[in-house]
Every structure is written in structure tokens, then in C-alpha cells.
Amino acid sequence: MNSIPQNLTLIQQKINHYETHYNRQPGTVKLLAVSKKQPIEKIKQALAAGQVSFGENYLQEALTKITTLADEKIDWHFIGPIQSNKTKKIAENFSWVHSVNNIEIAKRLNDQRPSHLPPLNICLQINISGEHTKSGTTPENALFLAKQCALLPNLTLRGLMAIPEPKIILTEQRAQLHPLKLLYDLICANGLNIDTLSMGMSDDMEAAIAEGATMVRIGTAIFGQRI
């Protein structure tokens, strides 16, 4: 079993390789370490190795970690489903939210973002596979929602996020991620200044980078099994 610093190095090497292989600009794909259900000690190990961006799915668990690690310079990303009664704490404690899927949630985050903090970076979650069990707005609604969110002064619309249906074969993975890149390009073409395509996890990272991901979300390949 590799150590967390070794895992981070290996994953970064893979990212660099895929960037080169798929003619991506070097350094354009960022690594988000998904630390949900991982102990604080493991986060500290990743921090010591230079990782600064961490993703959390569960608010109460995340708040404990944020409080415990308050003295550390950490870029906290909320990547789980958002309930209306959780928006205030999310708006107060995170730098990024990847899972905005309707204008009501976006407005709550906007209204509850403290005035002393910079605008909250958000991605719109797209249900790219059309799965009933997945959160996210439809691809057909994405441009309209993006235009609405771009008007909210305490939010900065950064891009799109998706969690596609698991596939094993690279070509199938690419085929279902490709529509998200087309949607990203469509939103850019409509004058919205977005720069983030959050897609790709441990099993489909190569496909995601091939299809234009700018941020990959990696958990167990860094930290090992969740507690």
C-alpha cells in the first residue's frame, strides 16, 4: 500500500501523461482530493504533500473537518447534493460548490454568502446520463440556468459538473462525457465566461481528460478505502 504522498505523486503523473497524450495544455487539469468519509489525519498527510483542494459530500462531517483544520490554507469544495436547509452553512464555509442544480438553491447560496467573503464559486451539476437516481439539471435546461446564475452577484459561475453512469470501456466513457464538453462550449459561445469542467474520477479520469475536464475528483486512489 502506497503512502498518501506517493499516491498523490502517481495521480499527478497520470494527469500529466494524459494531458500530453490528448494534446491538452500542461497544467490545465487540477486535482480535487475527495476526502469524504476519510479521517482528518489523512487530510493532514495530503496537506503536507502539497494538496490544497478537498471535496466533501456531507455537510456535518465537512464542518467538523473545516473547524478542526481552520488554521490550514484549504480550498474546500462541496460536491454533494444540496438540501435547502443546508445552504446557509455551505455558503458560509466553502469556496466552491459543484452541485447547484436549480435556481432556488443558487439564490439561497447567493443570499446567504457572507459579505466579507469573495463570491462563491459554483458549478452546475448536469444529469448527463439521465439517471433518475442522480441529482442534476437536464442538459436542455443548462444554458437557461447558467444565464440565471450568472446574474447573482455573490456567486461566480465557473462551469459544469457531472457524475456519469459508470462504464468500463474507455470509448464508452468518452461517449457519455462528450456531451458535457459540448454543453460547456455552448455556454461559452453564449458569452458566459466559464472555465471549469468538473468530471472524471478514479475509474474514468483518462476519458474525462481526453474530453476536456479541467478538474478531476479523486478519492480512494489517494486515501484508500473510506471509513
C-alpha positions, 0 to 999 in steps of 0.5 A: 500500500502506497503512502498518501504522498506517493499516491498523490505523486502517481495521480499527478503523473497520470494527469500529466501523461494524459494531458500530453497524450490528448494534446491538452495544455500542461497544467490545465487539469487540477486535482480535487482530493475527495476526502469524504468519509476519510479521517482528518489525519489523512487530510493532514498527510495530503496537506503536507504533500502539497494538496490544497483542494478537498471535496466533501459530500456531507455537510456535518462531517465537512464542518467538523473537518473545516473547524478542526483544520481552520488554521490550514490554507484549504480550498474546500469544495462541496460536491454533494447534493444540496438540501435547502436547509443546508445552504446557509452553512455551505455558503458560509464555509466553502469556496466552491460548490459543484452541485447547484442544480436549480435556481432556488438553491443558487439564490439561497447560496447567493443570499446567504454568502457572507459579505466579507467573503469573495463570491462563491464559486459554483458549478452546475451539476448536469444529469448527463446520463439521465439517471433518475437516481442522480441529482442534476439539471437536464442538459436542455435546461443548462444554458437557461440556468447558467444565464440565471446564475450568472446574474447573482452577484455573490456567486461566480459561475465557473462551469459544469459538473457531472457524475456519469453512469459508470462504464468500463470501456474507455470509448464508452466513457468518452461517449457519455462525457462528450456531451458535457464538453459540448454543453460547456462550449455552448455556454461559452459561445453564449458569452458566459465566461466559464472555465471549469469542467468538473468530471472524471474520477478514479475509474474514468479520469483518462476519458474525462481528460481526453474530453476536456475536464479541467478538474478531476475528483479523486478519492480512494486512489489517494486515501484508500478505502473510506471509513 
